[in-house]
Amino acid sequence: MEEWLEGQVVKNIKWTKNLASLKLKAKINNHQAGQFTRIGLKVNDDFITRSYSYASAPKDELLEIIYVNIPNGKLSPILHNLKIGDKVSVMQQAIGYFTLDEIPDGENLWMLATGTALGVFLAILKTSPPWKRFKKIILIHSVRYAEELIYQDLIAEMKQLYPDQFIYLNSVTRSKVKGSFNFRIPEGLSSKKFQESTQIEINEDSQFMICGNPEMIKETTEVLKSFGLNKNRRAKPGNITVERYWV
Ligand SMILES: Cc1cc2nc3c(=O)[nH]c(=O)nc-3n(C[C@H](O)[C@H](O)[C@H](O)COP(=O)(O)OP(=O)(O)OC[C@H]3O[C@@H](n4cnc5c(N)ncnc54)[C@H](O)[C@@H]3O)c2cc1C
């Protein structure tokens, strides 16, 4: 049964007109990095709930999510209007299996995110297991506009902490930006531009975690399958583990 708790807004950071991070104080149970919660709000007589990946690590004091304000969306425009001290409902227990425990061993770990899915990877990267388990970790964040390349301070800190292990690439699809690629993730892999840039080959020793836009996930999975990789399932371990944010 779903148990709900009261969460109190501590910060609602607006990165762009529609992209934001919400920080909540809530007495949630321990969670695993990579899991998600549900946030619920009463709208007229309905209780509207939506899922959000934790961008906060298990050790962080506040529950943090990254969200985008979807015009005509049911819940996200309300999140966007929340002020410090406002209350929301939050699930006591986190859910989901997009966690490192579910990822088979390998040499390199590729983390591929569109938009708000960056958060789930930041949560995982704030913990120690990925750094202990993989030789190289490649985080690729694809956004439409450069202003959506958020959490650059945290990413810079990670680069400093793990200079030989961590590679961060980004791609801005709707404008040309110095230092960024300008194509979608599936194209970056199929053209081998990401592999050339990182000097890392994709082979059966590569593990992929892919999160965000379902089209990107579908197309990227096809590209990776053409390289001989398979979906990771509990019954049949493979190289491609995914989490879709919508259908
Ligand atoms: C496991 C899981 C984890 C999720 N984690 C996050 C998260 O960390 N951050 C987040 O913003 N959303 C996340 N979502 C999506 C989130 O649950 C909502 O669908 C989203 O906030 C829109 O809700 P809404 O009621 O405003 O819009 P709705 O009326 O539900 O409209 C949904 C439409 O908005 C679009 N959409 C939904 N989510 C996104 C998104 N993240 N980026 C761009 N377009 C989107 C899609 O076209 C979708 O059909 C997650 C979903 C799942 C299933």
The ligand as a MOL file (V3000), in Angstrom:
LIG
                    3D

  0  0  0     0  0            999 V3000
M  V30 BEGIN CTAB
M  V30 COUNTS 53 58 0 0 0
M  V30 BEGIN ATOM
M  V30 1 C 9.6480 6.5710 -13.3640 0
M  V30 2 C 9.3970 8.0090 -13.7600 0
M  V30 3 C 10.2380 9.0050 -13.3200 0
M  V30 4 C 10.0100 10.3310 -13.7110 0
M  V30 5 N 10.8790 11.2850 -13.3030 0
M  V30 6 C 10.7130 12.5770 -13.6870 0
M  V30 7 C 11.6330 13.5950 -13.2850 0
M  V30 8 O 12.6030 13.3310 -12.5410 0
M  V30 9 N 11.4010 14.8540 -13.7190 0
M  V30 10 C 10.3330 15.1650 -14.5540 0
M  V30 11 O 10.1780 16.3400 -14.9150 0
M  V30 12 N 9.4650 14.2250 -14.9350 0
M  V30 13 C 9.6110 12.9470 -14.5170 0
M  V30 14 N 8.7080 12.0050 -14.9010 0
M  V30 15 C 7.5010 12.4540 -15.6380 0
M  V30 16 C 6.4670 12.9860 -14.6160 0
M  V30 17 O 5.9400 11.8910 -13.8810 0
M  V30 18 C 5.2830 13.7150 -15.2620 0
M  V30 19 O 4.8170 12.9840 -16.3550 0
M  V30 20 C 5.6360 15.1200 -15.7190 0
M  V30 21 O 6.0350 15.9340 -14.6260 0
M  V30 22 C 4.4380 15.7990 -16.4070 0
M  V30 23 O 3.3300 15.7860 -15.5430 0
M  V30 24 P 2.0810 16.7330 -15.8130 0
M  V30 25 O 0.9430 16.2530 -14.9750 0
M  V30 26 O 2.4570 18.1700 -15.6790 0
M  V30 27 O 1.7950 16.5210 -17.3460 0
M  V30 28 P 0.8640 15.4170 -18.0210 0
M  V30 29 O -0.5220 15.9230 -18.1620 0
M  V30 30 O 1.0540 14.1250 -17.3090 0
M  V30 31 O 1.5620 15.3970 -19.4890 0
M  V30 32 C 2.5710 14.4620 -19.7830 0
M  V30 33 C 3.2920 14.8390 -21.0670 0
M  V30 34 O 4.3530 15.7320 -20.7400 0
M  V30 35 C 5.5470 15.3340 -21.4050 0
M  V30 36 N 6.5830 15.0670 -20.3690 0
M  V30 37 C 6.4380 14.3650 -19.2250 0
M  V30 38 N 7.5750 14.3630 -18.4880 0
M  V30 39 C 8.4530 15.0990 -19.1750 0
M  V30 40 C 9.7900 15.4690 -18.9210 0
M  V30 41 N 10.4360 15.0680 -17.8020 0
M  V30 42 N 10.4220 16.2270 -19.8530 0
M  V30 43 C 9.7910 16.6220 -20.9870 0
M  V30 44 N 8.5090 16.3030 -21.2790 0
M  V30 45 C 7.8480 15.5590 -20.3840 0
M  V30 46 C 5.2000 14.1070 -22.2460 0
M  V30 47 O 4.9400 14.5030 -23.5600 0
M  V30 48 C 3.9770 13.5820 -21.6090 0
M  V30 49 O 3.1220 12.9130 -22.4920 0
M  V30 50 C 8.9100 10.6710 -14.5390 0
M  V30 51 C 8.0420 9.6430 -14.9600 0
M  V30 52 C 8.2920 8.3460 -14.5960 0
M  V30 53 C 7.3400 7.2840 -15.0970 0
M  V30 END ATOM
M  V30 BEGIN BOND
M  V30 1 1 1 2
M  V30 2 1 2 3
M  V30 3 2 2 52
M  V30 4 2 3 4
M  V30 5 1 4 5
M  V30 6 1 4 50
M  V30 7 2 5 6
M  V30 8 1 6 7
M  V30 9 1 6 13
M  V30 10 2 7 8
M  V30 11 1 7 9
M  V30 12 1 9 10
M  V30 13 2 10 11
M  V30 14 1 10 12
M  V30 15 2 12 13
M  V30 16 1 13 14
M  V30 17 1 14 15
M  V30 18 1 14 50
M  V30 19 1 15 16
M  V30 20 1 16 17
M  V30 21 1 16 18
M  V30 22 1 18 19
M  V30 23 1 18 20
M  V30 24 1 20 21
M  V30 25 1 20 22
M  V30 26 1 22 23
M  V30 27 1 23 24
M  V30 28 2 24 25
M  V30 29 1 24 26
M  V30 30 1 24 27
M  V30 31 1 27 28
M  V30 32 2 28 29
M  V30 33 1 28 30
M  V30 34 1 28 31
M  V30 35 1 31 32
M  V30 36 1 32 33
M  V30 37 1 33 34
M  V30 38 1 33 48
M  V30 39 1 34 35
M  V30 40 1 35 36
M  V30 41 1 35 46
M  V30 42 1 36 37
M  V30 43 1 36 45
M  V30 44 2 37 38
M  V30 45 1 38 39
M  V30 46 1 39 40
M  V30 47 2 39 45
M  V30 48 1 40 41
M  V30 49 2 40 42
M  V30 50 1 42 43
M  V30 51 2 43 44
M  V30 52 1 44 45
M  V30 53 1 46 47
M  V30 54 1 46 48
M  V30 55 1 48 49
M  V30 56 2 50 51
M  V30 57 1 51 52
M  V30 58 1 52 53
M  V30 END BOND
M  V30 END CTAB
M  END
